[in-house]
Amino acid sequence: MSGPGGMAGGPPRRSMDFTGSGKRLLRQFRPERGLLLLMLAVLVVSVGLSVVGPKLLGRATDLVFAGFIGAKLPEGPTREQALENLRQRGDDGVADMLSGMDFTPGQGIDFGAVGTVLLVVVAVYAAAGLLMLWAGRISTRVITRTVFRLRERVQEKLGRLPLSYLDGQSRGEVLSRVTNDIDNLGQTLQQTMGQLINSLLTIVGVLAVMFWISPLLALVALVTVPLSALVATRVGKRAQPQFVDQWKSTGALNAHIEEMYTGHALVKVFGRQRESAQVFAEQNEKLYKAGFKAQFISGIMQPAMMFVGNLNYVLVAVVGGLRVASGALSIGDVQAFVQYSRQFSQPLTQVASMANLVQSGVASAERVFEILDAEEQSPDPDEAHAERPSALRGRVELENVSFRYSEDKPLIENLSLAVEPGQTVAIVGPTGAGKTTLVNLLLRFYEVRDGRILLDGTDIAAMSREELRAGIGMVLQDTWLFGGTIAENIAYGAEAGAETGGDGAGSAGATREQVEEAARAAHADRFIRTLPDGYDTVLDAEGDSVSAGEKQLITIARAFLSNPVILVLDEATSSVDTRTEVLIQRAMERLASERTSFVIAHRLSTIRGADVILVMENGSIVEQGTHESLLAREGAYARLYRSQFAGAVAEVD
């Protein structure tokens, strides 16, 4: 991840497997098969009724036209005799046209029959609309539940990802995938799934009725289908890569914004506003270009399909007119067919115009699937085979432990160490020596390459991570607070399910008395009570309403409340003043007899009272002993100590 003022790296660029990702997306709906089948059945009935409507209206048109023609002819002759009389007078064209009509000479329009047909049409369309509404409700339920499950899977997956994955990704990029991409996927499904199924069913139903009315006209209408498919395919292939770039650019831009927001103070301090704005402008420009190209290219789809649909309409109208003139079809059938041609071309246009939404949704789905497919940390042993210490006392042993972040760069090699319960172990050394890595291995954020780590005689690799970490409290140099009250932030360290006092801390894990006791142990109670709302003071996610040192005290109080067997402080006092540092040291001395403590420190004044001080260089322990004994050796520790307190220049190899 780049720091403030730097460009956040986007995800790896690779070609998109649209078909494979689309099929995988469809498989997410398997738990909703029952509702999907119900929705399909409802849509089939709804589309069937909609398809019947034009044919019924054609029947009404035929009744009106037949009545109009019958009123013009003299009463008496039969229909066949009237047609023969027209031919004898030389009106063969008129006779051919009327041969397709069911009229009675001398009889006018039967308004009763016409009214009945129109009432049936109204009922049919009303039923089709209600069924469509029901299908839409089912579709919304199916999609909402599917996206809900997908969010749950992503959340669970994030909990199973190793720390190495999160270290290698910018937070804004991961956040964009979890929020923006899933939201876009949900919106795409809401806007397309039901409509897409309805359009496809309409195409099939309308086509069947068109062949029933006139196979010739149906074939004429199908002439434009290959042209429609060609337009959709060409435009879709050009638009898809642009949608992929659009969402990649969105992730990169979000990553940069997130970094600039969290590091805005540093950006201003170092005068990097111009560089930050320039990076933002570059990322924004990339997003603009990708979004413009994607929307412009996909936007060509609808007008192109409308042109094809109008071409279809013209062909049907011309050929249908000729068929009416020849008497092969009635005017009502042609009218119905014209409506069907519109019904046929409209869903084709809708399907084509939804292509951009589908492409955007599948692009987002693939980015989400990339998280779901990421390599997970090694699984915990199942409950039946998991090992656990008979009693947690805090004895830690490292036996020939080796670890490296990359294969070609060894960091820790054959490290052995034994820490007795209740001991305070300080780990010091230059940056990159492996101090924090050692703690990460103890917590199983990373797995050892060789050797093993024992907790009270049990290999931690044979324990569940949850049980292992439940006995370890940790305070990092980088404080983490969430939006909520100070009491809730401290109570976060308590065991879940504990009873809550009458004036609860805002969490089911601890009482207010326990929270205040932990705050007093961390010497945070004094400053908390000076705040306007005391322990009920609401902090934002960044904790900007309190100072850096006060945030550190809150996190230390949280660790105290968890009452761990092992306490890890990774530069935990780096942000507090000297007086508070002394107070915390005294508190740690009171707690040292009850728990094993690992203290990672650069400020050597904080670890003078440690039982054991480990000096690490290049992943190995080069010195080990108490403060006084290490100073007497005049070795690496003595050089570090003098560099801080005697103004000496530290040796640099």
Secondary structure, 3 states (H helix, E strand, C coil): CCCCCCCCCCCCCCCCCHHHHHHHHHHCCHHHHHHHHHHHHHHHHHHHHHHHHHHHHHHHHHHHHHHHHHHHCCCCCCHHHHHHHHHHCCCHHHHHHHCCCCCCCCCCCCHHHHHHHHHHHHHHHHHHHHHHHHHHHHHHHHHHHHHHHHHHHHHHHHHHCCHHHHHCCCHHHHHHHHHHHHHHHHHHHHHHHHHHHHHHHHHHHHHHHHHHHCHHHHHHHHCCHHHHHHHHHHHHHHHHHHHHHHHHHHHHHHHHHHHHHHCHHHHHHCCCHHHHHHHHHHHHHHHHHHHHHHHHHHHCHHHHHHHHHHHHHHHHHHHHHHHHHCCCCCHHHHHHHHHHHHHHHHHHHHHHHCHHHHHHHHHHHHHHHHHHCCCCCCCCCCCCCCCCCCCCCCCEEEEEEEECCECCECCEEEEEEEECCCCEEEEECCCCCCHHHHHHHHCCCCCCCEEEEEECCEEHHHCCHHHHHHCEEEECCCCCCCCEEHHHHHHCCCCCCCCCCCCCCCCCCCCHHHHHHHHHHCCCHHHHHHCCCHHHCEECCCCCCCCHHHHHHHHHHHHHHCCCCEEEEECCCCCCCHHHHHHHHHHHHHHHCCCEEEEECCCHHHHCCCCEEEEEECCEEEEEECHHHHHHHCCHHHHHHHHHHCCCCCCCC
